[in-house]
Amino acid sequence: MFKRTLLIDLDGVLNTYVGGYQADFIPPIREGAKEFLIALEPNFELKLFTTRPPELAQKWLEDNKISHLFSEVTNIKKPAWLLIDDRCLTFDGNYDNLTEKIANFTPWYKNH
């Protein structure tokens, strides 16, 4: 069966990152993330997207017992059906208000 690929960001999506990046520490897994991934995996190929060192990200996946759900850890925007990220905008075909959206963008965790 063909599975569409989901490229899923680590920081701010799967973990409790809310700023204050530390190079050698990845925050704990976000509540509900494991169940979310388990529900997706039968129908999608999951790839982890992160700018963190791949060895550190892989260890985080293993420590959280979810490494088996991912086919790859990458820092490259690979071809994917969807990208799930806390720092992105959806282009709606209209450039008229895109500059304003960029100027006013804040990640979800700064709006709570």
Secondary structure as UniProt FT lines:
FT   STRAND          4..9
FT   TURN            11..14
FT   TURN            23..24
FT   TURN            31..32
FT   HELIX           33..40
FT   TURN            41..43
FT   STRAND          44..49
FT   HELIX           54..63
FT   TURN            64..65
FT   HELIX           67..69
FT   STRAND          70..74
FT   STRAND          82..84
FT   TURN            96..97
FT   HELIX           98..103
FT   HELIX           108..110
//
